[in-house]
Amino acid sequence: MKKPIDPHVKLTEALVTSFRRRQIVGSRNVAIATAALIQNLVRSAKYTTIDELLALIKMVGRKLVEANPLELAIGNIIRRILRLIREEYRAAATAHLSAPPSAPETPFLGPTTPGLHAPSSHYLSNELSFTSPSGSPRPNLDLGGGMERAASLSNFVVMRHSRAQSQLERSGSLVDLSTSTSNLFMSPTRNEDQGVRMVDLKRVDSGEFMRQSGKLKPVLLQAIEEVQGELESTHEDVAKGAREHIHGSEIILTLGHSKTVEAFLKHAYRDRKFTVVVAESAPSYLGHSMATSLSSASIPTLLIPDSSIHALMPRITKLVLSCHTVLANGGLFALSGTLSACLAARAYSKPVMIVTGQFKFAPAWNSYHDYSAVDFQGPGRLWGDRDELGVGDKYSLTLNNLQQDEKTTFVEVRESGGKGIKKDGGSNGDKGEGGGGGVQVMGSYYDYVKPELINLFVTNEGDHSPSYIYRLIKEAYDDEDVEL
């Protein structure tokens, strides 16, 4: 009899296939799909300890990242959820450690002492009943037996320890979130002055607590739902600060069609009157849909070809752009054409503002060194037909497929006899000599923009400079999750 496949395995394979075929595109859509899968995984997974759940999420995350390595938002959401799970687990472990112990039952060995057996609401039952006005511990009281004295002193030490832990928890310095979850249950230390254990091993059973971690599933699901809500409301959260960045009578330049930029500009137009210049962003021509959407909202919009960006830059007051991914060094990957616009803006000292969600911040430093990080697409819309190339019937087009998804990375134009197009008076593309050099037409979908070309990042968590991005990434993800 064939063993039934777990539901989360089927969902994982289906999403991996969608990512590999690029049926789900866009950082926000990819992030929402990833968060939904992890939520179903946590809901249906069977685990005994929290470490097993973390390992399972990491395994699924690696499969998703391998399906489409260029969508860094997949790994960002996985890392964010892993950190939230650790935080919820540590909060529960802290509450378990800080729980007051049950008072031991001891036989009556003598007259009671006020404060030692007073009710919890009595004023003598607090710490002042055991310390002198100067703050030093009072001498041990002879209660007629060593057993009751040891029990009372143990209760006093544990009570002081639990109160100190609660104070540290309120101050935010109780645990180190970058350490492993098992470090919360370290061997108890011994107080050399009093010779009493600070934590009772019978009260703090790490194995028992970790075996009951399955009871935290509702809390973990709620934390993942918060991530999903944050992703779904990214456009609205980013647009809330539009009024502070856009002023009246400005001329704003943008590229392509970004839902975040669209919501940002529409929200700003409620209080400010300005004009938007949209570059058509060939060969995708996403600027056409952006211009249509803005003009339908009664925003004065001008659609221009990409070749006019540098000519109109002196009239532009500000650039409001979107991005695909933000790296830890403050650089970013954005739609092709963004780099040329940013270089023109620097030449004319125009501010460049990036409007994006913080879920796009990736803990990667060297991605821009990767040749494939710019995501080469098919250049069919770049080279057009033969007449546009001026090759006529004498030359043939040789397509070079370098990707497994059957997308043409570049097109090479060769003479029918095998020689390359004539350049510099010859048939070879480099030296004018005979050969088969040819012309390669590259079509990259993204540009890498250096951090020095960016002035400000406007996110759903506030405004940040490029030099501060690494700090935000450090606070958002754990170091142990940088490599999934």
N, C-alpha and C positions, 0 to 999 in steps of 0.2 A: 504494500500500500504506500502510495507516494505521500511524503510528508507535506502538509500544507505550508505554503509560503507566508511568512509574516506580512501583514498589511503594509507596514512601514517600508519593507523591502520593495514591494511593488511600487509604492509612491516614490521611493528614492530612484529606482530605475527609470520611471516615467519622467521625472524631473531631469535626471541626467541626460536622457535622450533629447528632451526639449532644449536644454542648454547647448548640447553638442550640435544640434541642428539649427540653433539660433531662432527657435520658434518664440522664445521669450527674449526680448531685447530691451535695452534701457536699464540703467543702474537701479532705478526705483522699482521697476517691475520685477527685476531679478531678486532684489533684496526682499520684497514682499513675498515672493514665491518661496524663497529660502526660509524665511521666518515661519511661514505656514507649515512647511515640511517639518521643521524642527519641533514645532508645537505638536503636530500629530505624532512625531517620534517620541516625545516625552510622555504624551498621554497614553500611548499603547506599549511603551517599552517596559520590560520586566527586568528589574535590577535589584540587587541586595544592598549595594553601597553606592554612594554618590560618585565615587571614582569610576565605577562601571558605566554610569550614565555619561560622565564626561568623555570617557574613551569611546563610547558609542557615537556621541555627537561629533567627535573629532573624525572618526572613521567616515561618517556620512559626509562631513564637510570636505574631506580630502577628495571624495568621489565627485562632489559638485564642482570643486575648484579645478580638478583635472578635466572636467567636461568642457569648461570654457575658462581658461586661465586669464584671459584678457578682461573678464568681468571681476574686478577686484572687490566689488561690493559683496560678492558671495562670501569670501573669507572674512570681510569686515563684520557681517551679521553673525557668522558663526562665532567669531571671537567675542563679540558683544554679549551674546547669549551665554557663552561659557563663563564670562566674568560675572554676569548677573546670577547664574546658578551658584557659583562659589560664594557670592555675597549673601544670598539667602540662606545657604547652608551654614555659613559662619555665624550669621545672626541667630539661627536656631541653636547652634552649638554654644554660642555665648550665653543665650538664655538658659541652656541646660547647665552650664558651668556656674552661672550666677544664682541658680535656684537655691533657696535656703534649705538646709538639711533638716530632717525630722529630728526632734529632740529625743535623745536616748532616755529610755526608762531606767531609772536607778532606784534602788531601795532607799527608804528613809534611814539615814545614818546619824541624824542629829538635828538640832534646831535649825530651822531655815534661816537664811540670811537675806535681808531685803535686797531686792535687785537681781539676785541669782535665780529666784523662782517666781518673780513677779510676772503678771500677764504681759503680753506683748504691747498692750496699750498703756501700760503703767509707765510713769516717768522714770522709774528706777530701772527699767529694762533696757535703756539705751546705753550708748557707749560711755556716757559720763559716769555711770555707776561703777565702771571698772577702771577709770583713770583718775588721777589726781588733778587738781586745778592746774598744775604746771605742765600737764600733758604726759608725765611719765607713768608707767604702769604701777598700780598699787601692789603691795606685797600679797602673796597668796594667802587666802584666808583658810584657817584650819576648820574644816566642816565636820571633823570627826572621822574622816576616812579618805584615803587617797583616791578611791574610785570616783567619787563625786567631784573632787577637786579637778581631776584630770578631764572629766567629761565637761565640766563648766568651762575650763580653760580652752578646751578644744572647740566648744561652741563659740566662745568669744573670738578665737582666731579665725574661724571659718566665716563668722558674721562680718568681721572687719575686712576679710579678703573679698567677700561677695560685694560689700559696699564699695570697696576700692575698684572692683571690676565694673560696677555700674557707673561710677564716676568716669572711668576711662572710656566706657562705651559712649557716654554722652559727649565726651570731648573728641571722639573719633580716633583715638589712638590705642584702641584695645588690641586689635589684631592687624597683622600685615597681610593685605589681600593678595600679595604676590606669592605667598608661601603656599605649600600644599595643605589640603584640608586635614590631613592626618596630624599636622603639627599642632592642632588645637588640643590634642590629647597627649601631651608630652608627660613624661614621668614627673610626679610632683617633687618639688624641692623641699629641703629641710631648713627650718629656721634654727640657726646655730645658737641664738640667744635663749630661746625657749624650748628647743628640742621638740617641736611639734610640727607635724606635717601641715603644709598650707592647704592642700587639697586632699580630701578623703578618697582613697581609691575605690571604696565601696560605693561612694556616691557618684563618682564620675567613671562610668564604664564606657570606654570609647567603642568597643566592639558592639555593645548593645545599642548605643546611639546610632552608629553607622548602619546597623541592620534595620533600624527603624526609619532610615532616610526616605523610604518610600512614602511615608506619611506627609512628606513635604511636597508631594506632587502638585496639589492645588496651588501652593505658593509659587512654585516654579512656573506653572502654566500662566498664572497671573502676571509674572514678570515678563514672560514672552509676549503676552497680550499688550503690555505696555510698549514693547518694542514695535509691535505691529501698528499700534495706534500712532506712535511717533512717526513711522514711515508714511502712513496714510495722510497725516496732517502736515507733512513737510512743506508743501506749497503754501499753506495758510500761515504756518509759523514763520517761514522766511519772509513772507510778504508783510508781516506786521511792522517791520522796521523800515519799510520803503519810504515813508514820509520823512524820516530823518536823513536819508541819503540823496533824495532827489528834490531839487528846488524848481521854482517856477521859471519858465522861459528857457529851460535847458534844451540842448539838442543831444540826444543820447543815441549811441551806436550799439547795435547788437548783431549777432550772427546766428544763423540757423533758427530752429524752433525748439525752445525749451519751455516746458510747462511751468517750471519754477520762475524763469525770467518773465514769462507771460503773466503769471499771477502777481509777481512783484511790480511790474509796470502798471497793470490794471488797478492794483490797490493804491499805488502812488498817484494815479491820475484822479482819484477822488478829491484830493486836496491840492494837487499841483497841476499846472497846465504846462505841458512840454511837448516836444516833437521827437519822434523816434525814427531813426534811420536804420533800416534793416538791409544787411547784405544778403544776397540771394543764396550764397554758400553753394556754389556749383562744385561737383556735379550732382549733389543730392537735391539741391534747390529747396531745402527746407525753409529758407527765408520767405518763400512765397506764402506758405501756410501761416507763418508767423505774422507777416504783414496783413494777411486777410483777417486773422483773429484780432489783431490790435485795431485795425480800422473798423471792424464790426463793433468794437467798444467805444467808438467815436474818438479814438486817439489819433492825432495827426501822424501819419506814417508815410515814409518815403522809402521805396524799394530801389536799391541800386545794385549794379553788378560788382563783383568782387574787385575788379580792376579800378574802381573809383574810390576805394577806401582811402588810399593815401592822398588822393586829390581833395577829398572832403574833410580830411582830418583837421585842418585848421579851424573849420567851423564847428567841429564836435567839441562838446564840453566834458563828456564823460562816456566811458565804455562800460556797459553792463552785460557781462557774458556769463555763460554757463560752463560746466566742465563735466568730464566723464569720471575722473578720479583725481584725488589730491594726494600727493606723496608726502612723506614725513619731512622732506626738506623744504616744503612749501611750493614745490613745482607741481604741475598738473598736466593731465592729458585732456585735450578738448578737441572739438570738431576741427577738421582740417580747414585752415584759413585763419584760425585764431592767432597763430604765431605771427603772421604777417600783420594782422591788425594791432597786436600788442607792440610790435617793433615800430610801426608807424606812430602809435600813441606815445612811445617813449621819445621818438624824434621830435614830437611837438609838445612834450611835457603834459600829456593828457592822463588823468587818473584812470586806472583799470580796476574795476570792481567785479569780483566773482561771486555770483549768487548760487548757492548750492546747499544741500543738506549735509549734515555732519556724518551721516552714514557712509559717505564717499571717502572719508579720510582713511587711508590705508597705511599700515606700518611697513612701507616699502621705501627704500632709499635709492636703489640702483635700477629700477625698472626702466628708466629712460635709456639705459645702456643696452637693453634688449632690442635687437633689430626688429622683432615681430611685435613689439609693444604698441606700435602705432597702428596695428591692425590693417594690413594691406587688403584692399578690396579689388574686385574686378575692374579693370581700367576701360571697360567697353564704352562707358559714357565719357571717358576722357579723350580717346583717340578718334571716335566717330567713324566715318566711312573713309574709303580710299581717297576720294576727291579732296576731303578736308586735309588729309595728310600730304597730298600732292604727289602720291606715288603712282597713281594710275594703274594700268594693267601690267606694267613692267616689273612691279615689286609684289611680293607675297607677304602675308602676315602670318607669323608663327606665334602661337599662343603657348605660354609656358605656365603650366599648372604646378604650383608649389604647395598647395594646401589640400588636405584630405577631403574637404567639403566641396571640392570641384569648383572652387572660386579661382579665377585667373588673377594671379598676383601682378604680372606685368605682361605687356605685349611687345614682341620684338619684330621690327620691320626689316625684312631682308630682300635683296634683289633676287629675281627668279633664278638666277644662276648660282645662288648661294652666297653672293657677296653682300656686304652691308650697304646701307644708303650712303651715297657720296657726301662727304663733308670735307671741307678744305681742299677741294679739287681732286679728291680721290674717292675710292670705293670703301676704304676702311674708316671707321668712325673716329679713330684716334690720330693716325698719322697720314691718312690719305693714300695708304698702300692697299694692295689687294688683300682680301681676307674676308672674314665673316663677322665683323664686330657688331653691326646693326645698331638700332636705337631701341632703348628700353623705356617704356612708358610706365612709370610707377604710380600706383593709386593708393595712397595711405588715407585711412579714414580719420585718424587722430593726429594732432600735432602735440609735441611736448613743449610746454612753455616754462621757462626758467622762473624761479621765485623772484628774481630782481625785476621782472617785468610786471609783477602784480603789486597792487597797492593795498588791497583789502579783500578779505573774505567775509561775506555776509551769510550766516548760517542760521539754522533754527535754534541754535544755542547762543547766539550773540555774534558780535563782530570781532574778527581776529586778524592780526597781521601775519604774513607768511612766516616770519621768524618764530611765531608761537605755535605753529601747527604741530611740531614734534611733541610739545608739552600736552596738547589735547589728546594726541594719540597715546601718549604714555598713561594718561588718566583713564582712557576709554578701554584699553585692552591690557591683559596680563602678559608679562614677558614670556611666560611658558607657552603662550598660544600664538606667538608671532609665526612660528613654523608649525602648521597644522599637521 
